[in-house]
Amino acid sequence: MGKPSLVNQTAVSDFLLLGLSERIEEQPLLFGLFLGMYLVTMVGNLLIILAISADPHLHTPMYFFLANLSLTDACFTSASIPKMLANIHMQSQTISYSGCLAQLYFLLMFGGLDNCLLAVMAYDRYVAICQPLHYSAAMSPRLCALMLGVCWVLTNCPALMHTLLLTHVAFCAQTAIPHFYCDPSALLKLACSDTRLNELMIIFLGLMFLMVPLLLIVFSYARISWAVFGISSPGGRWKAFSTCASHLTVVLLFYGSLMGVYLLPPSTHSTERGSRAAVLYMVIIPMLNPFIYSLRNRDMKEALGKLFGSGKTFFSP
């Protein structure tokens, strides 16, 4: 067999995003469904940010990181869903070469930041429960800002490096991506040049953005569990555990969706499985996070009530 026809990356002006379904009759349903979920995601996460910013009682490390998690979730979803909706509305499947790389960069950055923030929030709960006397020093505003800055740098640099490496990849004439976003693995399958360095970078990103934060979360909750079960009073154990319930629920949903899909045995439906996983952690979980953190959190419910009841906004004095 001859070598596939090679097209220099500068000559590839567009990619095709095949989306979740190629059936024309399903497009209006998909548009309405994802538009509704996207709007709920944006409004829910924006309300969390406004409530935390407007209520001085919530100016604590836990809610500081929660506000940043909400901002990250909103940006993470916005990196892919608006383009998907625009393509469905315009009955088009194209995304420009530069647009694809930009989308990939933001997805990697905000996806990695999401993982890092979940790990930092687990550390915050660990210090609050296991070392309460040192909490003020260990989670001072300066250190919280420093941890947030480190998270931004740790996610931005590898995401930017991976995106820049892709600019040196030559793509074949076939440019159809079987996803609703520019998936890095799917992009490399379209390459006609050596992609070993890019594949190593994907493995590095997976270890850095997924495995390291997950290990830190598991370690934190192992120490938390040990401390909670050491409390003699049932009321004390429940009070300590209740401060972690929302975060633990989000962690289980996020990592459970990834593992439940990607750790299943390979099958001929791996593309569909990848799309389902992407919908879970790109759309559904960011949409559910505001509900999880507010419905069972008395402080958040009171802050949201004040936000609506007083008529004040984030910009009010």
Secondary structure by P-SEA (a helix, b strand, c coil): cccccccccccccbbbcccccccccaaaaaaaaaaaaaaaaaaaaaaaaaaaaaccccccaaaaaaaaaaaaaaaaaaccaaaaaaaaaaccccccaaaaaaaaaaaaaaaaaaaaaaaaaaaaaaaaccccccccccccaaaaaaaaaaaaaaaaaaaaaaaaaaaacccccccccccccccaaaaaaacccccaaaaaaaaaaaaaacaaaaaaaaaaaaaaaaaaaacccaaaaaaaaaaaaaaaaaaaaaaaaaaaccccccccaaaaaaaaaaaacccccccaaaaaaccccaaaaaaaaaacccccccccc
